Amino acid sequence: MLFLLCGAALAGPERVFSEGGAAAGPGAWTGSADFTLSDLDGRPVTLGPFLGKIPVLLVFWATWCPECKAAIPEINALITGPLKEKLLVFGLDFRESREKVEQAVKSRAIRYPVLLDEQGQAARAYGVVGIPTYVLIGREGVVVYKSHTLPGDLSRWI
């Protein structure tokens, strides 16, 4: 066991892989965590009912993050393109006010549902260290990808 831990430490976080073979990053595991967060209208949204039914991409982001802003068109394309019926996307804003997030969603034409992770509970549950972080939960309900970049070929997990 010690040998495996030392090998993983020497490989660095980019070399630690999840079951799906994608870079899992620090603090990642192959399970998933349920959460309930408010959407921009104040309605609670719970992840649990979707787990094990449809792949879910969690996009941990913030309004001030330049990489997050740059990824919006590509994420919008995921939900309007060929994967629109096969993938659910949630943007989880990290610890910002509803007003600030609403303004960003409107001004940047974000088309996917945005949830408010006001206390950072979902980010902690998924071991998020820095944003953007993308977590893909596969059809089986377990994390298959976690990284600071969007997964390249989503069809491999969908």
CORNOR-V60558 format. One record per backbone hydrogen bond with DSSP energy under -0.5 kcal/mol. NH is the residue of the N-H (numbers start at 1). CO is the residue of the C=O. If there is no record, write none. Layout:
nh	co
NH	CO
NH	CO
//
This chain:
nh	co
5	1
6	2
7	3
8	4
9	5
10	6
11	7
12	8
15	12
16	13
17	15
18	22
21	18
22	144
24	16
25	13
25	16
28	25
37	45
38	116
39	43
40	114
42	39
45	37
47	35
50	47
51	47
51	48
52	138
53	50
54	50
55	86
56	137
57	88
58	56
58	135
59	57
59	90
60	58
60	133
61	59
61	92
65	62
66	64
69	65
70	66
71	67
72	68
72	69
75	71
76	72
77	73
78	74
79	75
80	76
81	77
84	81
86	83
87	83
88	55
90	57
91	113
92	59
92	90
93	91
93	115
94	61
95	93
95	117
101	97
102	98
103	99
104	100
105	101
106	102
107	103
108	104
109	106
110	105
113	89
115	91
116	38
117	93
117	115
118	116
120	117
124	120
125	121
126	122
127	124
128	123
132	60
133	60
134	147
135	58
136	145
137	56
137	135
138	136
138	142
139	157
141	138
143	31
144	136
145	136
146	23
147	134
154	152
156	153
157	154
158	154
//
